[in-house]
Amino acid sequence: MNSTLRSPPRRALLALGLAFLAGCRTPPPPPAKPVTPEQARYLESRQRMLERFGRPGFELVVDAMAGQEFLGVEFFPENAKYEFYGKGGQTLKNQSKRVLSSPVPERVRVIWRDSSDRRFIQGVGSRYIGNIIGDETIEVGTRIPQELIDDLKRDPRGNLRLKFRMSDQGTLFGWDIERRPGFDPRKRDQWGEAVYVGPVHSFAGGDFREAEIFNGKPVRKGWYIDRLTGKRIETDY
């Protein structure tokens, strides 16, 4: 007697397939952690600056007044958890320049300490641990003139520079646009290097401006606004 094997009904196969898929389904992601009031203020500030400047990114320049040194330095966007700049010892001679892709901070908190000692902190990372002897928050994004922003939007071939010069009187803040008119990366010199075109700065303003140095000598004096007298004082650096 022959027996005939019957295939399972299509409905049963469909039910088995759905059960299998349900077992393999990726679990839903955990709910987002609620932001703290401090984090919310930072995100709101960040959005305001994105709307004002239209694009993120700037060149950061940091140094200090001649003869002064600051240890365990950190720069934070106000209310942010992580710094966007840090240095064990900041002087005039070890000026730092770096291009950042983050939005222009609305305000910057500047901290310095009595030492450059660091320690690894669980959940935070390596941080300066010296006693804080300087802690100030300064206006940054709100001080940039609208004319500068409009010019950079009109011709985006340039770097917005945010310049900080640390001082015993308080950190000085300045700004400008750096462009290299006529620069063409396709033009090469006899050694095959891109032909150098010197930078041109426009819309310079703020609490100070660095001197223009050529062959080790200032061809244009720098200046800063003295916090105690309000007078503009010239410098060779």
trRosetta pair geometry for C-beta under 8 A, 3 or more apart (Angstrom, degrees):
i j d omega theta_ij theta_ji phi_ij phi_ji
8 12 4.6 -100 166 80 112 130
8 13 5.6 133 97 -52 115 88
9 12 4.7 95 63 3 84 102
9 13 7.3 -151 97 -4 46 85
10 13 5.6 -54 -150 37 37 112
10 14 6.3 40 152 -22 68 104
11 14 5.7 -52 -150 34 32 113
11 15 6.5 32 152 -19 64 104
12 15 5.7 -53 -150 35 33 111
12 16 6.4 33 152 -18 65 105
13 16 5.7 -55 -149 36 33 111
13 17 6.3 34 154 -20 66 106
14 17 5.7 -54 -148 36 31 112
14 18 6.4 29 155 -17 65 106
15 18 5.9 -55 -148 37 31 109
15 19 6.4 32 153 -20 64 106
16 19 5.7 -56 -150 36 31 112
16 20 6.4 33 152 -21 65 105
17 20 5.7 -54 -149 34 32 112
17 21 6.4 28 155 -16 66 105
18 21 5.8 -53 -145 38 32 109
18 22 6.2 37 154 -24 65 105
19 22 5.6 -52 -149 33 31 114
19 23 6.6 30 152 -19 63 104
20 23 5.8 -58 -155 34 32 110
20 24 6.5 13 154 -7 67 110
21 24 5.8 -65 -144 45 34 101
21 25 6.3 57 152 -54 67 91
22 25 5.7 -29 -150 -7 33 120
35 39 4.0 -127 -171 92 101 125
35 40 5.0 129 113 -58 125 80
35 43 7.0 -29 -164 -5 165 138
36 39 4.7 97 50 7 76 101
36 40 7.0 -138 93 -6 40 86
37 40 5.6 -54 -147 35 33 114
37 41 6.5 35 154 -21 65 102
38 41 5.8 -53 -152 33 31 110
38 42 6.6 32 150 -18 64 104
38 79 4.8 -169 -176 -156 79 97
39 42 5.6 -53 -151 35 35 113
39 43 6.4 33 154 -18 68 105
39 79 7.2 -180 -83 156 23 106
39 81 7.7 -2 -92 -35 92 107
40 43 5.8 -54 -146 37 32 109
40 44 6.3 32 155 -18 65 106
41 44 5.8 -55 -147 37 31 111
41 45 6.3 31 154 -19 64 107
41 78 7.8 -69 127 121 112 96
41 79 4.7 -136 89 -124 107 171
42 45 5.8 -58 -149 37 30 111
42 46 6.2 33 153 -23 65 107
42 77 6.5 99 -145 113 101 112
42 78 7.1 -167 -102 98 79 60
42 79 3.9 -151 -63 103 91 109
42 80 5.1 126 -135 -74 139 64
43 46 5.5 -50 -145 34 32 115
43 47 6.5 32 156 -19 63 104
44 47 5.9 -55 -150 35 30 110
44 48 6.6 34 151 -22 63 103
45 48 5.7 -52 -152 31 33 113
45 49 6.6 26 154 -14 65 106
45 77 7.2 168 104 167 131 112
45 78 6.6 -95 165 70 178 101
45 79 6.9 132 13 41 140 126
45 105 7.6 22 139 -161 121 64
45 106 4.3 -114 -173 15 106 139
45 107 7.3 -72 -158 20 145 86
46 49 6.1 -62 -154 38 30 107
46 50 6.4 31 151 -20 66 106
46 77 7.3 50 -78 161 91 155
46 103 5.4 121 -157 54 79 146
46 106 7.8 -114 -67 -16 34 106
47 50 5.6 -51 -145 35 35 113
47 51 6.4 33 156 -16 66 105
48 51 5.9 -60 -153 38 29 109
48 52 6.3 25 152 -19 65 110
48 106 6.2 38 78 -81 119 133
48 141 7.9 129 106 114 98 143
49 52 5.5 -53 -141 38 35 111
49 53 5.9 7 169 3 70 112
49 103 4.8 122 102 158 118 121
49 104 5.0 -148 -177 72 127 81
49 105 6.9 -90 -72 -136 169 11
49 106 5.3 -136 -56 -61 117 83
49 141 4.7 -60 -113 -154 113 164
50 53 6.7 -66 -132 50 22 89
50 54 7.7 112 173 -67 51 7
50 55 8.0 44 -150 -95 69 6
50 56 6.6 -24 -109 -64 89 86
50 103 5.2 -69 -68 -112 79 139
51 54 7.7 22 -175 -71 22 48
52 104 7.9 -82 79 61 111 124
52 141 6.8 117 73 168 146 114
52 149 6.9 -74 155 -133 82 158
53 56 7.5 95 92 -87 127 32
53 103 7.0 155 47 -155 133 86
53 104 5.4 115 -39 14 156 125
53 141 7.4 -88 -41 -148 119 110
53 144 7.8 30 -89 81 103 152
53 149 6.0 -120 -118 -133 59 113
53 160 7.7 -67 -150 -15 127 171
54 149 7.5 129 7 -177 109 103
54 153 5.7 57 45 -98 161 114
55 156 7.5 43 26 -132 156 129
56 101 5.9 57 120 165 115 59
56 102 5.9 -92 -174 165 122 18
56 103 4.4 -76 -114 -75 95 59
56 104 7.6 -165 -138 -13 57 62
57 99 7.2 9 -165 178 93 91
57 100 6.7 -179 -137 96 50 56
57 101 5.1 -18 -92 -131 88 46
57 102 7.5 122 -78 46 39 28
57 103 8.0 -19 -11 -95 38 32
57 160 7.6 119 109 40 70 105
58 99 7.6 -164 103 -149 29 61
58 100 6.1 -6 60 59 69 93
58 104 5.6 77 -30 -87 140 86
58 159 7.1 108 -157 -179 47 81
58 160 4.6 -60 -122 88 92 99
58 161 6.9 146 179 -106 91 20
58 162 5.2 44 146 -7 140 107
59 97 6.7 1 177 -168 104 89
59 98 7.3 174 -155 91 64 31
59 99 5.1 -35 -101 -99 75 71
59 100 7.6 153 -107 17 24 73
59 159 4.4 34 -13 167 124 130
59 160 6.9 168 21 83 77 46
59 161 4.7 -32 73 -105 105 72
59 162 7.2 169 81 23 50 67
59 178 6.9 -29 38 29 150 129
60 84 7.5 179 -72 130 159 109
60 85 6.2 -154 158 -73 154 134
60 96 7.3 -9 114 114 97 98
60 97 7.1 166 87 -149 58 42
60 98 5.3 -10 56 62 101 79
60 99 7.6 175 15 -94 75 20
60 100 5.7 43 -17 -8 114 117
60 161 7.9 163 -85 -156 13 64
60 162 5.7 -22 -108 68 61 96
60 164 7.7 -10 -168 9 86 106
61 95 6.9 0 -171 180 84 108
61 96 7.2 170 -149 88 39 57
61 97 5.3 0 -104 -103 76 81
61 161 5.8 17 -4 -174 119 108
61 162 7.1 174 27 86 75 46
61 163 4.4 -17 71 -111 111 78
61 164 7.1 167 90 25 59 62
62 75 7.5 -136 -93 -31 145 143
62 85 6.2 134 -29 174 155 152
62 87 7.3 -178 107 -7 138 141
62 90 6.5 -63 143 -141 109 129
62 95 6.9 168 85 -156 47 62
62 96 4.8 -2 55 55 96 101
62 163 7.7 178 -75 -157 39 50
62 164 4.8 -5 -111 66 79 101
62 165 7.8 173 -155 -82 46 35
62 166 7.4 38 -173 -23 90 99
63 90 7.0 172 -155 178 30 95
63 91 7.2 -21 -167 114 78 35
63 92 5.1 57 169 -129 117 46
63 94 7.6 159 -125 75 82 47
63 95 3.9 -28 -80 -103 113 89
63 96 7.4 173 -68 19 63 62
63 164 7.8 159 29 91 47 61
63 165 5.7 -10 73 -117 79 74
63 166 7.4 -136 112 20 35 83
63 210 7.9 72 39 -94 138 128
64 68 5.0 -127 153 87 117 96
64 69 6.7 125 91 -102 164 32
64 70 5.9 176 -100 3 142 105
64 90 5.1 123 -39 130 121 92
64 91 5.2 -77 45 -142 122 26
64 92 5.4 -101 68 -53 68 61
64 165 6.4 133 -120 -171 21 64
64 166 4.1 -32 -108 62 87 96
64 167 7.0 163 -160 -67 70 48
65 68 4.6 41 69 22 90 128
65 92 6.8 -52 128 -63 13 111
65 165 6.3 86 -57 160 66 105
65 166 7.0 -111 -1 92 77 56
65 167 4.7 71 -24 -107 125 82
65 168 7.2 -76 42 2 140 80
65 224 7.8 -62 -101 0 105 169
66 92 5.1 -4 -90 -24 54 158
66 235 7.3 171 -8 -158 123 124
66 237 5.8 116 -60 37 116 149
67 92 7.9 18 -1 -1 40 126
68 91 7.2 171 87 -128 50 69
68 92 7.7 85 49 -29 73 95
68 166 7.0 -144 112 107 123 91
68 167 6.7 93 68 -128 167 43
68 168 5.9 -138 -123 -35 142 94
69 89 5.8 -8 -172 -170 110 98
69 90 6.9 154 -157 74 57 50
69 91 5.0 -22 -102 -82 82 94
70 73 5.3 71 118 -73 109 115
70 89 7.2 152 77 -154 43 49
70 90 4.6 -15 60 55 96 103
70 91 7.9 173 21 -67 68 50
70 112 4.2 -64 -177 -135 107 153
70 134 7.2 -57 -142 38 117 148
70 166 4.9 -73 -5 144 148 155
71 88 6.7 -15 -151 167 70 55
71 89 5.5 -14 -103 -98 68 72
71 90 7.9 -157 -70 17 25 74
71 112 6.2 106 60 -176 46 95
71 113 5.5 -81 101 74 89 74
71 114 6.6 12 70 159 130 10
71 115 5.7 -73 140 -167 144 8
71 116 4.7 -109 -164 -55 99 81
71 130 6.4 12 118 43 114 167
72 88 6.7 4 -73 -142 44 46
72 111 7.7 -55 123 123 89 90
72 112 6.0 125 77 -160 74 53
72 113 3.3 -17 69 37 139 118
72 114 7.6 -5 21 38 132 31
72 115 6.1 51 -33 86 126 43
72 116 5.1 -166 -56 -106 73 47
72 117 7.4 -19 -79 40 122 53
72 128 3.7 136 -151 -171 103 147
72 129 7.9 -119 -129 36 141 32
72 130 4.6 -154 -25 36 161 122
73 85 7.5 -30 124 124 101 92
73 86 6.3 165 92 -151 66 49
73 87 4.8 -1 56 56 113 82
73 88 7.7 -53 21 13 82 3
73 89 7.8 121 -4 -112 107 11
73 90 4.8 22 -17 -17 156 126
73 110 7.5 -20 -161 -167 90 85
73 111 7.1 153 -152 85 43 58
73 112 5.0 -11 -96 -99 71 89
73 113 7.9 -141 -59 12 38 80
73 166 7.2 -86 -119 -74 138 155
74 83 4.3 -97 -167 -101 99 151
74 85 7.1 154 -155 89 41 60
74 86 4.8 -2 -103 -103 73 92
74 110 7.7 164 86 -151 50 43
74 111 4.8 -6 57 58 93 104
74 112 7.9 175 20 -78 63 46
74 128 6.6 -151 -36 23 115 127
75 83 5.8 107 66 -163 47 99
75 84 5.8 -57 97 61 98 79
75 85 4.0 18 37 53 117 103
75 86 7.3 -147 20 -65 70 53
75 108 5.6 -12 -167 -174 98 116
75 109 7.3 150 -158 78 46 52
75 110 5.7 -11 -104 -102 75 71
75 111 8.0 -170 -75 23 32 72
75 164 7.3 169 -96 15 143 173
76 80 5.0 -166 -178 64 94 100
76 82 7.4 166 -123 104 94 25
76 83 5.0 -76 -77 -104 74 66
76 84 7.1 128 -118 6 32 78
76 108 6.9 147 74 -160 43 63
76 109 4.5 -15 62 59 99 104
76 111 7.5 28 0 -2 106 109
77 80 4.1 68 65 -14 89 134
77 84 6.5 59 -27 -14 87 123
77 102 7.9 -125 -43 146 135 137
77 105 3.9 -152 -113 -120 90 120
77 106 7.4 71 -161 30 97 70
77 107 7.4 101 -166 74 59 54
77 108 6.5 -52 -105 -104 39 63
77 109 7.7 29 115 14 11 87
78 105 6.9 131 5 179 75 113
78 106 6.7 -69 32 74 116 91
78 107 4.0 22 -23 81 134 102
78 108 6.8 -111 -39 -82 79 14
78 109 5.5 116 -96 -32 63 99
78 137 5.8 64 -98 -147 112 123
80 83 7.8 138 102 -83 116 29
80 84 7.8 28 97 -30 158 95
80 105 8.0 -84 -14 -119 135 121
83 86 5.1 84 105 -52 147 103
84 100 6.3 40 -179 -130 120 155
84 102 6.2 -111 -120 43 136 153
84 105 7.4 -160 16 -43 148 129
85 96 7.3 147 -154 99 117 147
85 98 7.8 167 -105 46 101 130
86 128 7.2 -168 -162 -22 120 116
87 90 5.0 95 89 -66 134 90
87 94 7.7 160 -173 117 141 122
87 96 6.5 -148 -72 -33 140 146
88 116 3.6 62 -167 -160 89 134
88 118 7.8 -75 -100 -39 103 111
88 128 7.7 166 -111 -96 61 115
89 94 7.2 66 99 50 84 150
89 116 5.6 -57 -49 -69 83 143
90 94 7.0 -134 -139 78 41 105
90 96 7.8 -68 -122 -4 96 113
90 112 7.6 -97 29 -109 119 126
90 166 5.6 78 111 20 134 147
91 94 5.3 72 52 23 88 92
92 95 6.7 -7 -180 -55 41 93
92 237 6.2 25 -171 149 138 149
99 159 7.1 -90 -112 -133 107 130
102 105 7.9 21 122 -51 116 82
104 140 6.8 -155 169 127 91 109
104 141 4.5 127 125 -99 108 106
104 144 7.1 -26 173 -13 158 149
104 160 7.3 -47 -80 115 124 145
104 162 7.0 152 -134 -59 94 139
105 108 5.1 96 97 -72 142 83
105 140 5.3 43 87 67 85 143
105 141 6.0 -153 99 -28 35 110
106 139 7.8 -47 156 -147 63 64
106 140 6.6 133 146 60 16 88
106 141 4.4 -66 -109 42 43 125
106 142 6.1 48 -165 -32 78 93
107 137 5.5 34 160 175 120 100
107 138 6.6 173 -159 84 79 34
107 139 5.7 -45 -106 -105 86 42
107 140 5.9 153 -114 14 27 90
107 141 7.5 -84 -41 24 42 90
107 142 7.6 0 -64 5 78 112
108 137 7.0 174 87 -150 37 60
108 138 5.7 -17 60 58 86 84
108 140 5.0 62 -12 -34 103 137
108 164 7.7 -95 101 -89 158 138
108 173 7.9 147 40 -98 128 134
109 135 7.3 -4 -175 -168 97 76
109 136 7.3 173 -150 92 55 37
109 137 4.7 -26 -96 -96 72 85
110 134 7.2 -31 118 129 90 105
110 135 7.6 174 87 -143 54 33
110 136 5.3 -10 57 63 96 85
110 137 7.6 170 15 -88 70 33
110 138 6.8 12 -3 4 115 109
110 164 7.4 173 -95 -167 137 142
110 166 7.4 -178 178 -106 141 98
110 171 4.9 51 45 -16 172 153
111 132 5.8 -52 -163 -133 106 112
111 134 6.6 153 -155 91 38 71
111 135 5.2 11 -109 -105 80 75
112 132 7.5 115 79 -148 32 65
112 133 6.5 -47 98 61 79 83
112 134 4.3 13 48 52 93 117
112 166 7.3 86 -50 -152 145 142
113 116 7.5 148 73 -78 112 38
113 128 5.6 -174 7 148 150 127
113 129 8.0 113 -164 86 164 23
113 130 3.3 120 151 86 130 113
113 131 6.0 139 -158 71 89 37
113 132 5.6 -57 -98 -95 78 42
113 133 6.2 111 -144 10 28 86
113 134 7.9 -114 -52 32 29 80
114 130 4.8 -159 56 174 63 118
114 131 4.8 9 15 56 118 91
114 133 5.3 92 -56 -27 85 127
115 128 7.9 173 92 -169 69 98
115 129 7.9 -24 79 77 110 67
115 130 3.6 175 48 -96 79 129
115 131 7.7 67 12 22 92 69
116 128 6.7 -69 -153 -126 42 111
116 130 6.9 -4 -42 -24 17 136
117 128 6.9 105 77 -154 50 66
117 129 5.4 -59 103 55 98 94
117 130 5.6 123 39 -56 91 87
118 126 5.2 31 168 178 124 98
118 127 6.5 167 -150 85 82 23
118 128 5.6 -54 -95 -92 73 46
118 129 6.5 130 -134 -2 23 93
119 126 7.2 178 91 -143 21 64
119 127 6.7 -29 62 61 67 72
119 129 4.7 30 11 -39 112 142
120 125 6.8 -66 -142 -179 72 31
120 126 5.2 -38 -92 -86 66 69
120 127 8.0 113 -119 14 23 71
121 124 4.1 -6 92 53 111 119
121 125 6.7 -2 55 53 79 27
121 126 7.6 145 13 -101 74 19
121 127 5.4 -13 6 19 123 118
124 127 5.9 -19 128 -31 123 130
132 135 5.5 34 165 -51 127 113
136 170 5.9 139 -115 -142 175 94
136 171 6.4 -179 75 16 132 103
138 170 7.7 134 -78 167 123 106
138 171 6.1 -117 -22 77 149 108
138 173 5.7 170 137 -31 141 137
139 142 5.1 -65 -170 57 110 109
139 143 5.1 112 123 -36 106 109
139 173 7.8 -157 79 56 59 160
140 143 6.4 -80 -162 27 15 106
140 144 7.6 19 153 -31 56 96
140 162 6.6 31 -165 -148 116 131
140 173 6.3 -128 -105 -158 75 151
141 144 6.1 -39 -157 7 40 113
143 173 7.1 97 66 109 154 130
143 175 7.6 163 104 -6 100 134
143 206 7.0 82 135 -108 133 84
144 148 5.8 -101 176 68 91 131
144 149 6.3 95 128 -50 115 101
144 160 7.7 14 -138 -162 144 127
144 175 5.7 -117 -109 151 87 178
145 148 4.8 99 69 0 87 100
145 149 7.3 -156 101 -2 50 85
145 203 6.7 -142 53 -164 121 113
145 205 6.7 59 -16 41 119 156
146 149 5.4 -55 -151 39 42 113
146 150 6.1 42 152 -21 72 105
147 150 5.8 -53 -145 37 31 112
147 151 6.3 32 155 -21 64 107
147 203 6.9 -173 102 -118 96 120
148 151 5.8 -57 -149 36 30 111
148 152 6.4 26 155 -17 65 107
148 160 7.5 101 153 -121 115 102
148 175 7.0 59 -177 127 173 125
148 177 6.3 179 -157 -36 97 111
148 203 4.1 126 -100 178 103 156
149 152 5.9 -58 -149 37 30 109
149 153 6.5 29 153 -17 64 106
150 153 5.7 -56 -149 37 32 110
150 154 6.3 34 152 -22 65 106
151 154 5.6 -52 -147 34 33 113
151 155 6.6 -27 169 36 67 93
151 177 6.7 -114 102 -22 121 163
151 202 7.4 -102 136 109 157 130
151 203 6.7 -176 46 -47 148 140
152 155 7.1 -79 -137 69 25 60
152 156 6.2 58 169 -108 67 56
152 158 6.2 -116 -122 71 83 112
152 160 6.0 3 -108 -64 157 104
152 177 6.0 -162 -79 -107 100 132
153 156 6.8 11 -131 -68 24 89
155 158 6.5 56 114 -3 92 114
155 179 7.8 11 125 -101 122 146
157 179 6.4 73 114 -133 81 107
158 177 4.7 32 149 178 137 105
158 178 6.2 164 -167 77 86 42
158 179 4.0 -48 -102 -76 105 93
159 177 6.9 153 76 -158 44 58
159 178 4.7 -12 57 56 99 98
159 179 7.7 176 20 -70 66 50
160 175 7.1 -13 -175 -165 84 105
160 177 6.1 -33 -97 -102 52 73
161 175 6.4 158 85 -154 66 54
161 176 5.3 -5 53 61 111 73
161 177 7.1 169 10 -102 86 19
161 178 5.4 62 -32 -15 123 109
161 201 7.7 -46 27 -128 138 110
162 173 7.5 -24 -172 -161 83 94
162 175 5.9 -15 -107 -103 52 88
163 173 7.1 138 82 -162 60 46
163 174 4.3 -24 69 69 113 90
163 175 6.5 -172 18 -78 87 34
163 176 7.4 16 -10 12 124 90
163 206 7.2 168 63 60 99 160
163 208 7.5 -114 113 79 119 94
163 210 7.2 -123 -170 -19 151 109
164 171 5.6 -8 -168 -179 100 117
164 172 7.1 148 -159 78 48 55
164 173 5.9 -14 -103 -103 70 68
164 174 8.0 -176 -73 27 29 69
165 171 7.1 155 77 -162 42 65
165 172 4.4 -13 61 60 96 108
165 174 7.3 25 -3 5 105 109
165 207 7.8 -143 45 93 106 108
165 208 5.3 -42 27 61 141 154
165 210 7.7 161 -72 -71 131 91
165 224 7.0 -106 81 -101 147 133
166 171 5.2 -33 -110 -107 57 85
166 172 7.8 -145 -69 22 11 74
167 170 6.1 -6 76 61 98 34
167 171 6.3 154 26 -99 79 28
167 172 5.6 52 -5 -18 129 97
167 224 7.7 150 -76 174 152 156
167 227 7.8 157 110 -14 136 125
169 226 7.3 -143 -109 -161 175 57
169 227 4.0 169 167 24 127 133
169 228 6.8 -108 -126 -29 129 88
170 227 5.8 99 34 -82 112 159
172 206 7.3 111 166 140 84 108
172 207 3.9 -145 -157 103 88 127
172 208 4.4 49 148 -6 143 121
172 224 5.7 -57 -118 -144 164 117
172 225 7.5 151 -128 44 117 80
173 206 5.2 -115 111 -166 63 128
173 207 5.4 76 47 14 53 116
173 208 8.0 130 59 25 17 88
174 204 7.0 8 175 -168 114 79
174 205 6.7 -179 -152 96 78 34
174 206 3.3 -176 -112 66 54 139
174 207 5.9 -116 -61 46 81 64
174 208 5.0 -100 -44 65 130 64
174 209 5.8 166 -154 -80 156 56
174 210 7.9 -175 68 -17 154 77
175 203 7.2 -37 116 122 93 97
175 204 7.3 178 91 -139 48 42
175 205 6.1 -13 58 61 86 76
175 206 5.4 122 9 -43 73 126
176 201 4.5 22 151 -172 144 107
176 202 6.5 146 -170 69 93 31
176 203 5.6 153 -139 80 59 71
176 204 4.1 -7 -89 -90 120 68
176 205 7.3 140 -76 13 73 59
176 209 7.8 74 -45 -124 129 102
177 201 6.8 151 74 -153 48 57
177 202 5.1 -22 59 62 101 85
177 203 5.3 53 4 38 99 116
178 199 5.0 -18 -164 -165 102 125
178 200 7.4 142 -154 70 53 40
178 201 5.5 -24 -95 -96 67 78
179 199 7.1 132 69 -155 28 71
179 200 5.5 -31 70 64 80 92
179 202 7.2 -1 14 8 110 109
180 183 3.9 31 118 -24 114 135
180 197 4.5 112 178 98 106 111
180 198 7.1 176 -129 92 89 24
180 199 5.6 -58 -79 -100 83 55
180 200 7.0 145 -99 12 33 83
181 197 7.3 -140 70 165 41 135
181 200 6.0 -8 4 20 101 139
182 197 5.4 -180 86 -132 91 145
183 194 8.0 41 -168 162 94 117
183 195 7.8 -170 -137 86 64 84
183 197 4.0 -139 -80 39 87 141
184 187 4.5 76 82 -6 103 107
184 195 7.3 19 59 49 78 112
185 194 5.3 -40 -141 -123 58 132
187 194 6.8 78 77 -156 66 64
187 195 4.3 -37 115 12 110 123
188 192 5.3 -13 -177 -148 131 35
188 193 6.4 139 -152 67 79 25
188 194 6.3 -56 -101 -94 62 35
188 195 6.6 -154 -111 -34 10 82
189 192 7.2 -51 67 16 64 17
189 193 5.3 -10 36 60 105 81
189 194 7.8 27 -5 103 87 11
189 195 5.5 127 -52 -90 86 72
193 196 7.9 4 127 -40 114 85
201 204 5.6 53 139 -59 115 111
204 209 5.1 59 166 -113 128 129
205 209 7.9 -15 -84 -66 12 111
206 209 7.4 131 56 -61 92 74
207 224 6.3 21 143 -154 77 81
207 225 5.2 -102 -157 35 67 107
208 222 7.0 26 177 171 93 103
208 223 6.4 -165 -146 98 62 53
208 224 3.7 -10 -103 -103 105 85
208 225 6.9 -128 -66 9 66 70
209 222 5.7 -156 100 -148 64 73
209 223 5.7 22 46 47 88 81
209 224 7.9 -170 23 -73 48 57
210 222 4.8 -42 -168 -111 26 130
210 237 6.7 -50 -154 143 84 53
211 218 4.2 -43 171 -127 136 118
211 220 6.1 174 -160 90 66 62
211 221 5.6 -51 -112 -160 102 26
211 222 3.5 -85 -45 -28 71 95
211 235 6.1 -125 -38 97 112 81
211 236 5.8 -14 -35 179 167 28
211 237 5.4 -91 22 -130 118 3
212 218 6.6 103 68 -156 51 68
212 219 5.3 -56 99 62 102 86
212 220 4.0 40 29 40 111 104
212 222 8.0 152 -10 -62 50 79
213 216 6.7 -4 -180 -130 108 12
213 217 6.8 150 -152 73 71 22
213 218 5.7 -46 -95 -91 65 54
213 219 7.3 136 -129 8 15 81
213 237 7.7 11 -61 -124 122 54
214 217 6.3 -35 69 64 64 75
214 219 4.7 17 16 -21 117 127
218 221 5.9 68 150 -91 138 46
218 222 7.2 -103 -134 -10 136 82
218 236 4.8 -139 -17 -155 142 69
218 237 7.4 -105 -74 -65 123 35
221 234 4.4 -7 164 -163 137 115
221 235 6.8 138 -177 60 83 40
221 236 6.9 -53 -129 -91 75 45
222 234 6.8 130 79 -165 46 60
222 235 4.2 -35 79 68 102 95
222 236 7.0 -37 26 56 98 3
222 237 5.9 -56 23 82 145 32
223 232 5.3 12 179 -180 127 97
223 233 6.4 155 -154 79 72 39
223 234 5.1 -39 -93 -102 83 52
223 235 6.4 174 -85 12 26 83
224 232 7.4 172 86 -148 25 59
224 233 5.9 -21 61 60 73 90
224 235 6.6 31 -2 -17 97 126
225 230 6.7 -14 -177 -155 99 40
225 231 7.4 169 -150 86 59 26
225 232 5.8 -34 -96 -94 65 65
225 233 7.8 143 -110 15 16 79
226 229 4.6 17 97 44 127 92
226 230 6.6 -48 75 7 80 13
226 231 5.1 7 33 56 118 75
226 232 7.7 -153 2 -81 82 15
226 233 5.4 67 -43 -13 105 121
227 230 7.9 22 -159 -67 17 49
